[in-house]
Amino acid sequence: KAQTCYTCPGWRHSRVTCRAVDLTGGADLGPLGHTAVSVGIGGGVWATTGSAMAIPAAAATGVLLDTDHVLDFYYWFAKKDKRRLLLLFHAWEYAAIGLVLIAGGWDDPVFVAAVLGLLGHVVSDQIGNRPADLFTYSIAYRASRGFRSESMFTKMPATLSETLHSNIPLWRFIEPGLLSVAARFGRNSD
């Protein structure tokens, strides 16, 4: 139901589109939070090893990990199929393999930062998203459950708009302009 939004003066939209809506009702970090965590991890590796490349390595794995959501969003909103949630890059197993390699002697600072960036992302998602099951961020566990979304999270975004508000910083300022442009194109095509 459209109503005046007190966060966005002058706009009328449902309140749900004005606040971050994560997948589960938890405290989703989103891209900015994952960036802060990852840059902090990379900074720690840089301070420890002297390798400045640790920062972009940790940021790349800690932030770009969320690109796997694009496939899920395609299934949910283009195909209208919300039965599955793949999250192909979100997995404790990848971090565990990386930690084993580090313990085995592959201690290149860029690799260490990349592994810790990935681990930081999965840990923060586990804490912030409060999945329905402790093993939700295990790809083997999700695969054993057929990647069924209802067995992983208790709340899923209902619309693409909710998803974009949750995952793109400042989307609430971008969306109204895009909707206005789309409406003008719709009128011109008649």
Salt bridges, closest charged atoms under 4 A:
ASP66 OD2 - HIS34 NE2 3.96
ASP66 OD1 - HIS69 NE2 3.03
ASP66 OD1 - HIS90 NE2 3.00
ASP66 OD1 - HIS121 NE2 3.10
ASP68 OD2 - HIS90 ND1 2.69
ASP81 OD1 - ARG83 NE 2.80
ASP81 OD2 - ARG84 NH1 3.67
ASP125 OD1 - HIS34 NE2 3.01
ASP125 OD2 - HIS90 NE2 3.15
ASP125 OD2 - HIS121 NE2 3.06
GLU150 OE2 - ARG148 NE 3.39
GLU175 OE1 - HIS165 NE2 2.74
